[in-house]
Each structure stands twice: as C-alpha cells, then as structure tokens.
Amino acid sequence: MAGQAKPHPTPCKCESACTAQCVCLTKNMCCETDCGCPENCENRYRGCYCSTGQCRSKRCPCFTAERECDSNICRNCSLCDGDGSTVGQPEHKSSCNNMNLQKGLGRRLYRGSTELPGWGLFNSDFIKKDDFIGEYVGEVITNEEANRRQAEHPGSSYFFTLDDEYIADAGKTIWNLLRFGNHSTNRANCYAVCMFVKGQYRIALFAKEDIVEENELFLDYGPQFHWNGTEKIELPPKVGTSRGRSGKKTKRKKAKKA
C-alpha cells in the first residue's frame, strides 16, 4: 500500500481549548473554522502568509500540507478581485496559485481511443510540469456502498478514495472527463493529490512532466488499486496514441502524495 487513506475530517465540538480528547487531535488533524473551539485554540490551522507567487511551492505551509489556500484565513490569498475576503492592496488579490479547485480551473481535455480497451484521456494544449490539470469528480459514497456497487456491477465503476470513510464514484450519476485517465506505471505523466479544501477532500490531477499537446494522460493507480478480477494491462515505455473505441474499466484509485 502506498500510504494509508487520510482520516475523514470531523469538526470538533469543544467549547473551550481543545484537549487530548478532541476529535481533531485524536486524528492528528488541525482544528478548522467550522470547529466548535474558540479561534485562539492552539490546534487551529492558521493559513499561510505567503507573498505573491509563493503558494505553489514548498515555502507555503498550505501547499506542503496538501491543502488549498483558504481566503478566510490565509493572509494574501483571494478567489477573485473585490470578493471582500482579504484586506490589502489590489496586487495581493487573485494572485494565489494554490486555489485551483476552488476557482474551478482546468486544462482543455478530450476523450479519445487508446491502445487499451476503452477510452483514454488526452490534452489539447501543452501542459507544463506540476501544472494543475483538473479535478476528478464523482458521487461521494461510503466504503460500504462502494463495495456493494462493485459487487453488483463489476467492471463498470470508477472509484477514487477520498479518505478512510468515503469514495468518489465517477460512474453514471456524477463524473467528468478525468475518469477516462488510464493506468500505466511506465508511462505515467500525471499524478493525483487528495487536497484538503475548506473542510473536505477533493482530488486534483497534476502534470508529472512537461506534456506536449494531443498526448494521452496516464497515472499510476498504485498497488492499492482494486482490479476486481479484471486483467491488468501494462504498456511499454514508448507507444503511439490513437483515437476511437469504447469500453469499460473498473477503477478504485487512491490519490498519491506529490
């Protein structure tokens, strides 16, 4: 296993300073803005104080902790001009580059045929290494419900672990193009990170390397992937791409650390 699933965030209901019995502390998590403890709680997450352009680097405590910046607590981060979430000079607004999921950003992608059974995910434009590609979207369900669906419809569901209690199912109800990203250990050019965004986990896809336009996007699902009886196919390191046929795959993936 490539690390354990992150603990599900549950706001504490502490009425005074948090003690060892605090649900956040027992999970080794920070208290958040929706916790019941006072704002001066020593376990409260304080956000970042980054200068413009530093929030997608190891200098930013939010980015290092696999969190998106929060305009309510981060000093110089804001979603858009004039949203009232920060106080300061205009040049400090709309400058945070660690709020991709909140801003709904993403690259131009399309579905195309691949050498593997089914569809593949392709990019329309050049993508620079570590650039944000998009969000893996799915219906949020429990682990128990995921197991039931997988047993009832083997080979036709797309699961991605959010935390130790919930999974994103990009099946027939809620999904986007990112569900067509195929597995490859040899050709993985993307990586997924389970980002903490204002009290919940969301799955972000980033470029592992510079990716030229019209190229298929692959990520390594990791050893925790549940193949559920389907055949695991590995591509050689260098293979061309094509477009065209359909099919179904079973995916139960977990976001890997950057």
Steps between C-alpha positions, in 0.01 A plus 500: 500500500629847412404655832174484689183692413475837666265524802154637431474858636243541777467848658550489874234626741739619769363803684837605638865431421538157343639220714635155417139378463431740211392306189741706287797426724419129516516493119819709497319777312479875548182666618321693226273803476186286542624342824333592827819602679591869543701676230805520726518120531863394466397219263330736253642510149626854439542508124799641315672838484655446158601779267361513149589191296630286788190290567591218260837436659644331808513844663122491539379303806164439331655348187744294708208360702308415178242769567364770276534849641194641677407863439344516847824427685791542256634853512550582131283242322171581331276330246433810291530878496267680734356193672565658840684199635830679550608841613800647323628636174333397173818327381455248780162396365449225241870420532477166685594205280395237755122536464446310175214281623315791661535707183377214282806516276615225266669426170334425168454123484317255278413131482667289233578140413810331639694177463330380816138379503267796527558873491803705595550858623688747279613863534436763234783737596852485642508443877801598708637273774304530829224705335145432617306291247157460657285351774388137513127534567266230627207421726620486862407163651607291799746212481213261571294636210804482272549132586131432430511675161821328401352159578173581323657653187855365460703668229279808461586740783768762556601539866755736653569499874441837670573400860461203733119523488399633158563435132429701184307291245528649152239263360174581326373770739783751553819500293726694266763420238770420753344161562645390165859532621664156463756324717864462403806456716743549211325795334345684794516872415249618764455460873201544728493675836214489750483869594331633813267781392294686761410199712488227237729299274501549124714321241731710285699378199839656422757453224793280601709633210467736205224357278477593133160564346288214364659251740329232710500561874593209726537466875628217716204372702743347750492163680183596689298489175218239504500324162195297610574204275580703189824450311781745579657623176834682499621696200867508395686827573457645149177443311312718253147627558179471300132589528179308479348203689289461809499269799479482877757466775481452876695763689544536872785739548654696782663838457874473546717758668690736275 
